[in-house]
């Protein structure tokens, strides 16, 4: 419990409140982001800003299995996952039930997955595809697919669609309807069935030397074809004669990695060289398909993370619809360290951005309310923010330089108030506008009664400490360690007038 501090008789005080936090913003310098209401942050690690504007600690996680770096993970049932792990000799495929295929792909292979006919299909450029049926691993029975050896796939209109074929980088190969073991080269030459396998070549639609970098299902019957600098959308039907290019789509931004493509409701989220974008129907007419940028606030931070990755194809992502979060993973050179960038979205707000280093997560997957991370040391089951788990992150966030009004006047600080909820051991550091740490305070956040009540800062739970300082402007950095739920609602600075 933190004791109340009282100002000496005759001292006139005023309070400045900062709340409704909006996540990261690096589009302006830290000296020009003091807004008070709707306050952005200059750093946010292993915590995010929710739709109420609270800074919330990222959830903890429980270890599942594995000991090597995970390069890909996918659900083969609503309860279990299968993953690709890199050991000293190659890439192995391992299921949560303990089924293992050693040396499935060569060491260093980039692996992607797609689910078709309720099997998880594994692809790696130049390698024979493998699928897992829940009991064992099998090679695809298509002689044509064995020759093609594509990099990635998706499923649209009851067809398995593959691309990224060495030497045929502008072509998409679509299987026969409901049959992933019959591809165009397997069909009889004289076949007239409208359900037969087929090929789409986008080379002359591009008019440049671009290559296909990703595929995804869009809406119910469309396929989005991502290249280096644009997105094409095709109408795909079980009837091959009804395939057509959708001329209502005009998206002149490309995708850097197939594994960053995630379906989010009716939209598609993906990563380009310059930022995160969504592919969606126009809100104005509902007919045209357009690309919308979502990452202007963190454009510099995004490009820094892109530059740290040896190959942009290594960048992966996962989408958690329950939390409305799009997680992007940036594996760092060496195979151990990995950075995470998270976009938290909600129908009532703009995207809010945060970063993460928890568990060095390298990839992820979500299904039926369960989010799993593939890390540099196995698979972890990510819990809810209010749950206690085996391991928890330490949340750290920093405000920009707060001026409390004038840029030039020196402020006389009397005390600090933090509005918080949940559990944790908190440390608040104050860094002046020259970069010096000029003060700090520690306190225990608990679910006990309020320590104080300040009518000028009307927020629910308040922790106050006397902390006398003088500065023109200062950044406030908070670190919270602990388990379970922790939310920072607001920050109040009590100044002498």
DRENBA-52969 format. One record per atom (N, C-alpha, C): residue in one letter; x, z, y. Coordinates in steps of 0.1 Angstrom, whole numbers, plus 2048, in hexadecimal, padded with zeros to 3 digits. Example, Ala and Ser with C-alpha at 12.3 -4.5 7.8 and 13.67 -1.06 7.14 Angstrom:
<recs>
a88484E7C7a87B84E7D3a88484E7DFs8808477EAs8898477F5s88184F800
</recs>
This chain:
<recs>
x8098007F4x800800800x80980080Cx8067F8816x80E7F7822x8077FF82Dx80E808834x80881183Dx80580984Ax7FC80F852x7F880985Fx80280C869x805803872x80E80587Dx80580588Ax80780E893x80080F89Fx80980C8ABx8048058B5x80B8028C1x80B80E8CAx8168118D1x81781C8DAx80C81B8E5x8078268E9x7FD8278F3x80281F900x7FA817905x7FD810911x80380290Fx8077FF903x80D7F2900x8027E88FDx8027DD904x7F77D3903x7FC7C88F9x7F47C58EFx7F87BC8E4x7EE7B08E4x7F37A58DEx7EB79A8DBx7EF7948CEx7E678E8C7x7E97898B9x7E877A8B9x7F07738B1x7F07658AFx7EE7638A0x7E375C89Cx7E075A88Ex7E374C88Ax7E874B87Dx7EB73E877x7E473E86Ax7DB734868x7D373385Bx7CF725859x7C772484Ex7C271784Ax7CE70D848x7D771183Fx7E370983Dx7E06FC836x7E76F283Ax7E56E4837x7EF6DE82Ex7F96E5829x8036E0820x80E6DA828x8176D2821x8236CD827x8206C2832x8286C283Cx8286B7846x8376B684Bx83D6AB847x84B6A884Cx84B69C855x83F698859x83E68C862x84268F870x84369C874x8486A0881x8536AB87Ex85B6AD889x8656B8888x85F6C6887x8666CF881x8616DD87Fx85E6E488Cx8646DF897x8616E58A4x8556E08ABx84E6D78A5x8426D18ABx8356D28A2x8356DC899x8296DC890x8216E9891x8236F189Cx81C6FD89Ex80E6FA8A3x8046FC89Bx7F66F989Fx7ED70589Dx7F2710896x7E971C895x7DF71988Ax7D371388Fx7C970F886x7CE70387Fx7C9701872x7CD6F586Ax7DC6F486Ax7E36FF867x7F26FF868x7F86F985Cx8026EF85Fx8096E9854x8166F1851x81C6EE846x8286F6842x8346EC842x8406F2843x84C6E9842x8526E9834x8506F482Cx8536F381Ex8486FA816x8466F680Ax83C6FC801x8406FA7F3x8467047ECx84C7027DFx84570B7D5x8407057CBx83870C7C0x82C7137C5x82670D7D0x8197127D5x8137077DCx8067077DEx7FE6FC7E4x7F37027EDx7EE6FA7F6x7E36FE7FFx7D66F97F9x7CD7027F7x7C06FE7F1x7B66F97FCx7AA6F67F8x7A06F1802x79C6FA80Cx79F70780Ax79C711815x7A771381Ex7B370D81Cx7BE70F824x7C771B820x7C5720814x7CD72B810x7D9726808x7E572D80Ax7F1729802x7F07307F5x7EF7297EAx7EC72E7DDx7F872C7D3x7FC7377CCx8077357C3x80372C7B8x80D7237B4x80A71A7A8x80872279Cx80171D792x7FE725786x80A72677Dx80A731775x81473376Bx81172A75Fx81A72C754x819723748x81E72B73Cx819726731x81D72B724x82472171Cx82F725715x83771B70Dx82F717701x83070A6FDx8297056F1x8337026E6x83C6F96E9x8466F56DFx8506EC6E5x85B6E96DDx8666E06E1x8716E86E7x87D6E16E8x8896E76EEx8916DD6F5x88D6D06F4x8956C56FBx88D6C0707x8946B8710x88D6B271Bx8816A9716x8766AA71Cx86A6A2719x869696722x86868A71Cx86767E724x859678726x85067D71Dx84267871Ex839682715x82D68471Ax82468C712x816687714x80E687709x800682709x7F768A700x7EA68A702x7E16916F9x7DC6876EEx7DD68C6E2x7D76846D7x7CA6896D2x7C66956D7x7B969B6D5x7B66A36E1x7AA6A96E2x7A76B16EEx7AF6BE6EEx7B56C26E3x7BC6CE6E2x7CB6CD6E1x7D16C26DCx7DE6C16D9x7E56B56DFx7F36B66E1x7FB6AC6E7x8056A76DDx80A69B6E0x8166956DAx8206916E5x82C6936E2x8366916EDx84368A6E8x84A6846F1x85767E6EFx8626866F5x86B68B6EDx8766936F2x88368C6EFx88D68F6F9x89A6896F8x8A46946F3x8AA6916E7x8B56996E2x8C26926E3x8CC6976DCx8D96906DDx8DA6836D7x8D16806CEx8D26736C6x8C86696CAx8BD66D6D0x8B36636D3x8A666A6D8x89B6626D9x88E6676DDx8866696D1x8816756CFx8796796C3x86A67A6C8x8616786BFx85367A6C1x84F6866B9x8486906C0x84469C6BAx8366A06BFx82E6A46B5x8206A86B8x81F6B76B8x8156BC6BFx8136CB6BFx8106D16B1x80C6C86A8x8096CC69Ax8166CC692x8216C8698x82E6C9691x8326BC68Bx82B6B168Cx82F6A4686x83A69E68Fx844699689x850695691x85568868Bx85967F695x860672691x86D672698x878674691x885675697x88A66769Ax8916656A6x8976596A9x88D64D6ABx8816516B1x8776466B3x87C63B6BCx8836406C7x8886366D1x89763A6D4x89F6316D9x8AD6346DCx8AE63E6E7x8B96456E7x8BC64E6F2x8BB648700x8B464F709x8B364A717x8A7641719x89F63F70Ex893636710x88963B719x883633721x877636729x86B634721x86363E71Fx85763E715x84A64071Dx84063771Ax833639720x829639715x81D63E718x81263F70Ex805639713x7FD635709x7EF63170Cx7E7635700x7DA639702x7D163C6F7x7C86316F5x7C762C6E8x7BE6226E5x7BA6246D6x7AD6226D4x7A76256C6x7AA6346C2x7AB63C6CCx7AD64B6CAx7BB64E6C4x7C46446C5x7D26466C1x7DB6466CEx7E664E6CEx7EF64E6D9x7FA6436D6x7FB6396DEx80562E6DCx8116316E5x81D6306DFx8296326E7x8306256E9x8356236F5x83B6166F9x849619700x8526106FDx85F611704x865603705x8695FF710x86E5F1712x8785EC708x8755E1701x87E5DC6F7x87D5E26EAx8745EC6E8x8735F36DBx8655F16D5x8655F26C7x8585F06C0x84F5FC6C3x8425F96C7x8396046CAx83660C6BEx8326196C0x82F6226B6x8226296BAx81962C6B0x80D6346B4x80C6406ABx80564A6B0x8036566A8x7F46586A6x7F065B69Ax7E265C697x7DD66A695x7E6674698x7E2682696x7E8688689x7ED67F680x7F4683674x80267E672x803671676x81066B674x81266067Ex81F65B67Fx823651688x824644681x81F639687x81F62C681x82462168Bx82A617686x82D60B68Ex82060268Fx81E5FD69Bx8135F469Dx8145E8693x8095E468Dx8095DA683x8095CB688x8095CA695x8095BC69Bx8175B669Bx8195AB694x8265A4695x82959F6A3x81F59B6ABx8215976B9x8255A26C2x81F5AE6C0x8235B96C8x8315BE6C5x8355BD6B8x8425C06B5x84D5B76BBx8495AB6BEx8525A26C5x8525A46D4x8465A86D9x8455AA6E8x84C5B66ECx84A5C26E5x8505CE6E8x84F5D26F7x8435D46FCx8405D770Ax8445E570Fx8445E771Cx8485F3722x83D5FD724x8305F8726x825601729x8185FA725x80D602726x8005FC722x7F5604728x7E95FE728x7DD60572Cx7D25FF723x7C6605723x7BB60071Cx7AF5FD725x7AA5F1724x79F5EC72Dx7955E4725x7885E6726x77E5DE720x7805DD711x7845E870Ax7865E86FCx7925E06F7x79B5DE700x7A75D66FDx7B45DF701x7BE5DE6F9x7CB5E46FCx7D35DA704x7D75DD710x7DE5D3719x7EC5D871Bx7F65D0718x8045D3719x80B5CA723x8165CF729x81E5C7732x82C5CD732x8355C873Bx8435CC73Bx84B5C7730x8475BA72Cx84E5B4720x85B5AE725x8675B171Fx8735AB723x87259B723x87659572Ex876587730x868581733x85E589733x850585736x84A58F740x85159274Bx84D59D753x84159B75Cx83B58F75Cx82F58C764x82358B75Bx82458E74Ex81958B745x81359873Fx80659873Ex7FF5A3737x7F959E72Ax7FA5A571Fx7F55A1712x7EA5AA70Ex7DE5A570Cx7D35AD708x7CF5AB6FAx7CC5B56F3x7C95B56E4x7BB5AF6E2x7B85AD6D5x7AB5A96D2x7A25B66D4x7955B46D7x78C5BF6DAx78C5C96CEx78E5D56D1x78E5E06C8x7995E06BDx7A35D76BFx7AD5D66B4x7BB5D56BBx7C25E06BAx7CF5E16C1x7DB5DB6B8x7D75D56ADx7E15CF6A4x7E05C06A4x7D85BA6ADx7D75AB6AEx7D95A86BDx7E45A16BFx7E859D6CDx7E858D6CDx7EA5876D9x7E85786DAx7F05706CFx7FC5746CCx80456D6C2x7FF56F6B4x7F65786B2x7F157A6A5x7E45736A2x7DE56D6ADx7D15666ACx7D35586A6x7CA55469Ex7CA546699x7CA53C6A5x7D25316A4x7D35286AFx7C55226B3x7BD5206A9x7B051A6ACx7A55246AEx7A85316B1x79E53B6B2x7965386BFx7885396BEx7805376C9x7775446CCx77B54E6C5x77355B6C7x7755606D6x76B5646DCx76C5696EAx7725776E9x77457D6DEx77958B6DCx78858A6D9x78E57E6D9x79C57C6D5x7A65826E0x7B25846DBx7BC5896E4x7C057E6EEx7C65836FAx7C9579704x7D557D70Dx7D9574716x7E457771Fx7E057472Dx7E457D736x7E257A745x7F057A74Bx7F356F752x80056D758x7FE56D768x80457776Ex80157877Dx80C572785x81556A77Fx821564786x81C55C792x813553790x80E54B79Bx8055527A5x80055D7A1x7F85657ABx80156C7B5x80E56F7B0x8175767B9x81E56D7C2x8235627BDx82B5597C6x83855E7CAx83D5697C4x84A56E7C6x8515727B9x85C5787B9x86357C7ADx86058A7A8x85458F7ADx85059D7A8x84E59D79Ax84E5AA794x84B5AC786x8405B7785x8395B777Ax82F5C1778x8365CE775x8315D977Dx8375E677Bx82D5F0775x8215EC774x8175F676Ex8095F076Cx8025F6763x7F45F2760x7EB5FE760x7DE5FC764x7D5607763x7C6601762x7BE60875Bx7B060675Cx7AB60A76Ax7A2602770x79C60577Dx78D60377Bx78660E77Fx77760E77Dx77460C76Ex76A60576Ax76660475Cx76B5F7756x76D5EC75Ex76F5DF757x77A5D875Fx7835DF766x78D5D876Ex79B5DD76Ax7A55D576Bx7B25D8768x7BB5D6775x7C25E1779x7CA5E0785x7D85DD780x7DE5D2785x7EB5CE781x7F55D178Dx7FE5DA78Bx8075DE796x8145D6795x8195D17A0x8265CB7A1x82F5D27AAx83A5CC7AEx8435D37B7x83D5D57C5x8355CB7C9x8305CB7D7x8215CA7D9x8195C97CEx80B5C87D0x8045CC7C3x7F65CC7C5x7ED5CF7B9x7E35C47B8x7E25BE7ACx7D85B57A9x7CD5BB7A0x7C15B77A1x7B65BD799x7AF5B2792x7AE5B4785x7A75AA77Cx79A5B0776x7905A8776x7845AC76Fx7865A8760x7865B2757x7885B1749x77B5B4741x7785AB738x76C5AC730x76F5AA722x7685B0718x76A5AC70Ax76A59D708x762596710x76158770Fx76D582717x77657B710x782576717x77F56C722x774565720x77055A72Ax76C560737x76A56D738x765573744x77057A74Cx77C579747x78857F74Fx78957775Cx78C57F767x78D579774x79558277Dx79C57C787x7A3583791x79858879Bx79959479Fx78F59A7A9x7955977B7x78F58D7BEx7945897CBx7905937D6x78959E7D3x7855A87DDx7905B27DEx79A5B17D6x7A55BB7D7x7B15B67DFx7B55BD7E9x7C05B97F1x7C95C67F4x7D35C77EBx7DB5D37ECx7EA5CF7ECx7F05D07F7x7FE5CB7F8x8085D77F8x8075DF7EEx8105EA7ECx8135EA7DCx81F5EC7D8x8225EC7CAx8245FA7C4x8275FA7B7x8296077B0x8376077AAx83D6137ABx84B6147A7x84C617798x84261D792x843622784x83562277Ex83361C773x82661C76Cx82162A769x82B633767x827641763x82264976Fx82264477Bx81D64B787x80E648788x80963E781x7FB639783x7F164377Cx7E8649783x7DE65277Ex7D064F783x7C664F77Ax7B964D77Ex7B365A783x7AD65A78Fx7A8666795x799663799x790666791x782662793x781653793x77C64D79Dx77B63E79Ex7876387A4x7916407A9x79D63B7B0x7A863B7A6x7B36347AAx7C06347A3x7CA6397ADx7D26437A9x7DD6487B1x7EA6437ABx7F463F7B4x8006397AFx80B63B7BAx81763A7B6x82363B7BFx82962E7C2x82B62B7CFx8326207D4x8406247D8x84861B7DEx85561E7E3x8546277EFx8496267F7x84862D803x83F639803x83763B7F8x82E6467F8x8246457EDx81A64E7EEx80F64F7E4x8036487E9x7FD6407E1x7F16387E5x7E66397DBx7DA6367E0x7CF6357D7x7C96277D7x7C46237CCx7BD6167CAx7AE61A7C9x7A66157D3x7986197D3x78F60E7DAx7826107D8x7786087DFx77860C7EDx7766027F6x775604804x76960D807x76B61780Fx760620813x75661A81Cx75B60F822x75260882Cx7485FF826x74C5F781Bx7435EE816x7415EF807x7495F7800x7485F97F2x74B5ED7E9x7505E27EFx7525D57E8x7615D37E6x7685D37F1x7765D07F1x77E5DC7EBx7895D97E5x7925E37DFx79F5E37E8x7A35EF7ECx7AE5F17F5x7B75FC7F0x7C35FC7F6x7CD6067F4x7CE60F800x7CE61C7FEx7CE626808x7DA62F807x7E1631812x7ED63A811x7E8648813x7EE65180Bx7EA65F80Bx7F666880Fx801663812x80D66C813x81566A820x80E66782Bx815665838x81B67283Cx81567D839x81B68A83Ex82868E838x82A68982Bx83768C824x83F680821x83E676829x845669826x85466B825x85A67382Dx86967582Dx86D67C820x86568781Dx86868F811x866687805x85C67E804x8596757F9x86566C7F7x86A666801x87565C800x8826637FBx884670800x88F6777FBx88E67A7ECx88367D7E7x88167F7D9x8836737D1x87E6677D6x88065B7D0x88F6587CEx89665B7D9x8A56577D9x8AD6607CFx8A766B7CBx8AF6747C2x8AE6707B3x8A56677B0x8A26627A2x8AB65679Fx8B1657793x8BA64C790x8B363F78Ex8A763F788x89F633786x891637789x88A62F792x87D633796x87363278Bx87662B780x86D62B774x86D63976Dx876642771x87664F76Bx86B658771x86665477Dx85C65C784x84F65C77Cx84966877Ax83D669772x83367177Ax827672775x81C67977Cx81267F772x809688777x7FE68D770x7F369077Ax7E768E776x7DB69277Fx7D369C779x7D06A7780x7C86B277Cx7BB6B2783x7B06AC77Ex7A46AB785x79D6B8788x7A06C2780x79A6D0782x79F6D678Fx7AB6D4791x7B16DA79Ex7B26CF7A9x7AF6C37A6x7B16B87AFx7BF6B67B4x7C86B77AAx7D76B67ADx7DD6AA7A6x7E56A27ADx7ED6977A8x7FC69C7A9x80269E79Dx80F6A379Cx819697799x8236967A1x82D68B79Fx83B69279Cx84168D791x84D69378Cx85968A78Fx864690794x870688797x87C68E78Fx87E689783x88A68E77Bx89768B782x89F695783x8AC69478Ax8B7690780x8C268A785x8CD68677Cx8D2692774x8D6690768x8DB69B75Fx8D169F755x8C469C757x8BA69F74Cx8B56AD74Cx8B86B6756x8B46C4756x8AB6C7761x8AF6C476Dx8A86C7779x89D6BC77Cx8916C1781x8876B7784x87F6BD790x87B6B579Ax8746B87A5x8656B47A4x85C6BB7AAx84E6B77A9x8486B77B7x8406AD7B9x8386AB7C6x8296AB7C2x8216B47C9x8136B57C5x80A6B27D1x8006AA7CEx7F66A77D8x7E96AE7D4x7E46B77DCx7D76BE7D9x7CC6B77E1x7C26B27DBx7B76AA7E2x7AA6B17DFx7A16AF7E8x7946B47E7x78B6AB7F0x77E6A87EBx7756A07F3x7746A4802x7766B1804x7746B6812x7806B781Bx78B6B2816x7986B381Ex7A16A881Bx7AB6A7825x7B669D823x7BF6A3818x7C869A812x7D169F808x7DB6A980Ex7DE6B4806x7E76BE80Ax7F36BE800x7FF6BE805x80B6BB7FDx8136C87FBx81A6C97F0x8236D47ECx82D6CF7E3x8386D77E1x8426D37D7x8436DE7CDx84B6DB7C2x84C6E57B7x8596E37B0x85E6EE7AAx86A6EE7A2x8676F5795x85B6FB793x858703788x85A6FC77Bx862702772x8656FD764x86C6F0764x8706EA76Fx8766DD76Fx86D6D3768x8606D376Bx8576CA764x85B6BB767x85B6B375Cx85F6A575Cx85469C75Ax8496A0754x83D698752x8316A174Fx82569B74Ex81A6A474Bx80E69B746x8046A2741x7F869C73Cx7EC6A673Ex7E06A073Fx7D46A8741x7C96A3738x7C26AC732x7B66A772Bx7AD6B4728x7A06B272Bx7966BC727x7996CA72Cx79E6CB739x7A16D873Fx7AF6DE73Cx7B76D6735x7C46DB731x7CF6D3738x7D86D973Fx7E36D2745x7F06D773Ex7F86CD73Ax8056D1734x8116CA73Cx81C6D173Cx8286CC742x8326C9737x8396BE738x8456BC730x8516BF739x8596C8734x8646CD73Cx8726CA736x87C6CF73Cx88A6CC736x88C6D572Ax8836DE727x8846E671Bx8776E8713x8706DD711x8646DE709x8576DC711x84B6DF70Ax83E6DD70Fx8386EB713x8326EB71Fx82B6F7724x81D6F4727x8146FE724x8066FE727x804704735x7FF6FD73Fx7FD70274Cx7F070974Dx7F0716752x7E471E752x7DD71C760x7D2723762x7CB72376Fx7D272C778x7CF72B785x7D673278Fx7D474178Ex7C8745789x7C5753788x7C975A77Bx7CF752772x7D3757764x7E175C764x7E376775Dx7F176B75Ax7F776374Fx80475F74Fx80A757745x81875C742x81E756739x82C75A734x836759740x83574E747x83E74C752x83674875Fx83B74D76Ax834749777x83F745781x83B73C78Ax844738795x8447427A0x84F7427A8x8507497B5x84C7407C0x8417437C7x83D73A7D2x84573D7DEx8497327E5x8517337F2x84B7297FBx84872D807x844723811x84972781Fx84B71E828x851720835x84871983Fx84572084Ax83E71A855x84871285Ex843709866x84B703870x84E70D87Bx856709885x859713890x84C716897x848723898x83C72789Fx84072C8ACx83A7278B7x83D72A8C4x8347348CBx8287368C5x81E73F8CBx81B73C8D9x81B72F8DDx81872C8EAx8237248F1x82A72A8FAx835723902x8417208F9x8477158FCx8547118F5x8607188FBx85F71D907x86A72290Ex86B731910x85F738910x85F746912x86374E905x86A759907x86D7628FCx86276B8F9x85F76C8ECx8537748E7x8597818E2x85178C8E4x8557998E0x84B79D8D4x85079C8C8x84779F8BCx8477AE8BAx83A7B28B7x8387C18B4x8377C38A5x82F7BA89Ex82D7BC890x8277AF88Ax8277AF87Dx8237A3875x8177A786Cx80D79E86Bx8027A1862x801795859x80079884Cx7FE78D842x7F079083Bx7E878583Ax7DC786833x7DE780825x7DC78881Bx7DF78380Dx7D5789803x7D57837F8x7CC7877EDx7D37847E0x7D178D7D6x7D778C7C9x7E27967C6x7EC7927BFx7F779B7BBx8047947BEx80E79C7C2x81C7977C3x82479F7CCx83179E7CAx83B7A47D3x84079A7DDx83D79D7EAx83F7937F5x84A7977FEx85278D802x85C78E80Cx85A784817x859789823x85778082Fx864780837x86A774839x876773842x87376C84Ex879770859x877769866x88476386Ax88375686Dx88F74E871x88D74887Fx89574C888x893747896x896738898x8947338A4x8957258A6x8A47208A6x8AD7298A4x8BB7258A2x8BF726894x8B672A88Bx8B972A87Dx8BE737877x8BE742880x8C274F87Bx8B7757876x8B975F86Bx8AF768866x8B077586Ex8A5777875x8A578287Fx89C78E87Bx89578D870x88D79886Bx88779585Dx88379F856x87C79D849x8747A9846x86A7A883Dx8627B2839x85E7B082Ax85C7BA823x8577B9815x84B7C2813x8427BD80Ax8367C5808x8307C07FBx8277C97F5x8217C67E8x8137C17EBx8107B57E6x8027B07E7x7FB7B57DAx7EF7BC7DDx7E87C17D1x7D97C07D4x7D17C37CBx7C27C27CCx7BC7CF7D1x7C57D87D7x7C07E47DDx7B87E27EAx7B47EC7F1x7AD7EB7FDx7B67E6808x7B07E0813x7B77DB81Ex7C07E6824x7CC7E2828x7D57EB82Fx7D17ED83Dx7CC7E3844x7C97E4852x7BD7DB855x7B97DC861x7AF7D3866x7B27D0874x7B47C3877x7B67BF885x7AB7B688Ax7A37BB893x7987B3898x79C7A589Dx7A87A48A2x7AD7978A8x7B078D89Dx7B3792891x7B6789885x7AC78B87Ax7A178587Bx795789872x797782865x7A078785Cx7A278284Fx7A178D845x79E78A839x799795830x7A37A082Cx7AF79C827x7B87A7823x7C57A682Bx7C97B1830x7D47B083Ax7DF7BA837x7EC7B5838x7F77BE836x8007BD843x8017C9849x8087C9856x8157D1855x81F7CC85Bx82C7D485Cx8317D286Bx8367DD870x83D7DD87Dx84A7D587Bx84C7CB883x8587C3882x85B7BE890x8647C5897x8667C28A5x8727B88A6x86F7AD8AEx8787A28AFx87679C8BDx8807948C1x87E78C8CDx88377E8CAx87B7748CDx87F7668CBx87775D8D3x87B7508D5x8737468DBx86A7408D1x86F73D8C5x8677378BAx86D73B8ADx86573B8A2x86B740895x86373988Ax86A73787Fx864733872x86274086Ax857740862x85474B859x85574584Ax85D74C843x85F747835x85A75382Bx851750823x84B75A81Ax84E75680Bx853760804x85675F7F5x84D76A7EEx8467657E4x83E76F7DDx84176D7CEx8447787C7x8477797B9x83B7817B2x83877D7A6x82E78479Fx82677C795x81B781790x81377A786x80577878Bx7FE76E786x7F076C789x7EE767797x7E276979Cx7DD7647A8x7E476A7B4x7E97627BDx7EE7667CAx7EA75C7D5x7E37607E0x7DF7577EAx7E375D7F8x7EA755800x7ED75A80Ex7E3753817x7DB75B81Dx7D0756825x7D4753833x7DC75B839x7E0759847x7EB76284Bx7F175F857x7FC76685Cx7F976A86Bx7FB77686Fx7F877B87Cx804780883x80877C88Fx813781896x80E7898A2x8117968A2x80D79F8ADx8187A08B7x81579B8C4x81E79A8CFx81B7A48DAx8257A98E0x8237B18ECx8217A78F8x8177AA900x8147A190Bx81E7A3916
</recs>
